Amino acid sequence: MHDPELPDHIPASTGSDAPDNQGNDGALNRIGEKIEEVAAWCTEQIHVERRRPASDLDRVEQLLAEHAAILKTLRDLPEASAQELERIEAFYDARLSEIAGS
């Protein structure tokens, strides 16, 4: 599932000032795909909630805030250190598990 508001690919860091994750294009792509899955779910939920006759505006606002945070994480991903990448991946693995359970 792809969120049309997200870029089609994760740009890899290049250059001599790249952080610890230089050369980890595979990890960036893997984590980016997980982030995109959560973003797509979030976008879908926003649309579902908005189509309801009695939309829960608090839920819509919560989903919009989550979506904005996802976009920021995705944008900042190429600059993340190896330790940050591990934390981000663990967070999105947990989020995907939550989504699958709902």
N, C-alpha and C positions, 0 to 999 in steps of 0.2 A: 504494500500500500504506500503510495507516494503522496505527499502533501504538495499541491501545486504552488504553494507560497514559498517552498524551500528551493534552494539551488539544486541542480541536477547532480552535482558532484561536490566532494570536499576538496578544496585546493590544498595541495601539499606544500609544506614549508620548504623553501629552498634558500640557498645563500649561506654565508659563513656565520651569520648571527642567528641561525635557527636554534630553537631550544632543544632540550634533550631528546625529543621525539623525532629528530631528523632521521630519515631512513625507515620510519615506522608507518609508511604509507598504508600498509595492510591493516594496521591497528586503527589508524585514522578512518579508513573506509569502513571497517567493521563497526566501530563505535558510531560513526556517522549514520550508518544504516539503522542502527538501533534507535538513535535519536530521531531519525526521520519517521520510523514506525510510530513512535510515541506522538510526534507532531501530527501525523496523519490521523491517528485515533482522536487526538484532541480536536482537530479541525472538524472531523466527522461529528463528534459530540456537540460541538458548538452549533453546527447546522441542524442536528436533530433537536436540540433544545430550543432553538429559535423557531422551528416549525411547529412546536407544540402550541395548542390553543392557549394554555396558561403557562408560558415560559417562566422558568425559575431564573430571574435576572441575576441573583447572587451566584448561581452555578455558571451562568454565561460569563460573568465577570471573572470568576475563578478560572475558568477554562481559558479565557483570553489572556489572563496574567500568566498562566502556565505556558501557553503558546508563545508569548513574548519571551519568557525565560528560556524556552527551548531554542528559539531563533538566536538568542544571544549566545547560548552554549555552542550551538552549531557554528556560529560566526567566529567564536573564540577558540574553537577546537584545535586548529593548526598551531596555535601558539602555546598550547598546554604542555606542561612538563609530563614526564612519564608517570610520576606519582599522581598528578591531576587526572591524567587519562584513565588510570586505574580506578580512581574515585568516581569519575564520570561514568565509566562503563558499569561499575557496580550499581550506581544509582539508576541508570537506565535499564539494567537487567532486572532490578527490583520493580521498577515501574512497569515494565513489560509483563512481569509475572502478575502484578496487581490487575492490569488490564485484562489479561487472559482469564483471570479468576472472576471477573465481574460479568 
